[in-house]
Amino acid sequence: MSVLAIKNLSKHFENFKAVDDISFELEEGEILGLLGPNGAGKTTTIQMLLGVLTPTSGDISYFGKSFEKHREEILEKVNFSSTYTNLPWSLSVYENLHYTSYLYKIADRKKRIESVIEHFRLKELVNHQTSELSAGQLTRMNIAKAFINYPRILLLDEPTASLDPEVAQFVRQFILSQREHYKVSIIFTSHNMTEVEEVCDRILFISNGKIIANDTPENLSRSIKECQIQLTIPNCDEAVLFAYMKENRMKANGSGIKYTIELEEGQIPELLTFLGQKNIRYIEINIDKPDLEDYFLKIALQSNGGKEL
C-alpha cells in the first residue's frame, strides 16, 4: 500500500529546473534510496516533501490525502533528520528533545523521550549543551529527534555521516528494526553505496532534476556489464594472451606475473576456457563485479558531461 505518492512534481528557480516533472510512490514499510550527484535535485525534493519549499507544479499525497490541504495532520506522522541541520546550540540534549516533542501529540511524552535517549545511547549526554557535542553525537541526537513522534514516514538525509563504523552499523540496524516492527516507511539518502545496498529495498536515481532509474540495488549494479579480473600467471605467454584480448575487445595491462583484464561479465567463461586451451595456468584469480558505487560513478560522470569528477 502506498503511503506517499508524488505526481509530476517540479520546482523551477529563475535560471534552472531543480526538479523536473518527477513521479514516484513510497510503499508502507519500504526503504527507498534517493541517490544522485550533488545538485541533482535530492535536497529540493525532500524540502518539497516537508513543505519547506512550495512546488512549481505537481501533487504530493501522504496516506491518500493532499499534502497541500492536510499539511498539519500529515506532519504529525512524518519526521526528518539531516546531518547538515542542527538544533539550538544553547539547549541541552534533553531540552532539545523535550521541546521538539511538543511539536507533536505524544501521549506519554516523558516516557518517549527516555526511550529515544536509551535507544540512541544519549544517556551520558542529556545534560550537555548541543554546542559541546561532537559531529557524531550531533548526528545521533538528530536521529533520536526524528523518531520522537513514532513517525510513519521518515526522511533521512545521510543519517550515518560523521558516525564511527560501530555506531553507524548500530543506527542502520535500528532503522531496519523499526521498519520490521512498526512498518515505518523511509526515504534514505547517502553517499555510502555499501550502506545503501544494505539498507534500501529500491533506489530512485536522480540526475539533473529527473528520475533516470527506479530499481533495486542489485538490478542497477547488474546494468553495468563491465568488470575486472586480476590474474596471477607465472611464465605467461604474453603475446598469445594480449592478442586474444585485442581480438575480443578486452583491455589488459600488467606484465611478468600480475595481469588486470577489463571485460564484460558474459565474456568471463570464454576467457577462462581460452586460458585452459592455451595451457596458460593462473595460480590466483580475483573477479571484481560491478556494484552500486560503479553505477553511481558512471551516472555521475555522464551528468558531468563525461568529464572526470
Buried (B, 14 or more C-beta within 10 A) or exposed (E): EBBBBBBEBBBBEEEEBBBBBBEBBBBBBBBBBBBBBEBBBBBBBBBBBBBEBEBBEBBBBBBEEEBEEBEEEBBBBBBBBBBEEBBEEEBBBBBBBBEBBEEBEBEEBEEBBBBBBEBBEBEEBBEBBBEEBEEBBBBBBBBBBBBBBBBBBBBBBBBBBBBEEEBBBBBBEBBBEBBEEEBBBBBBBBEBBEBBBEBBBBBBBBBBBBBBBBBBBEEBBBEBEBBBBBBBBEEBEBEBBBEBBEEEEBEBEBEEBEBBBBBBBEBBEBBBEBBEEEEBEBEEEEEEBBBBBBBBBBBBBEBEEEEEE
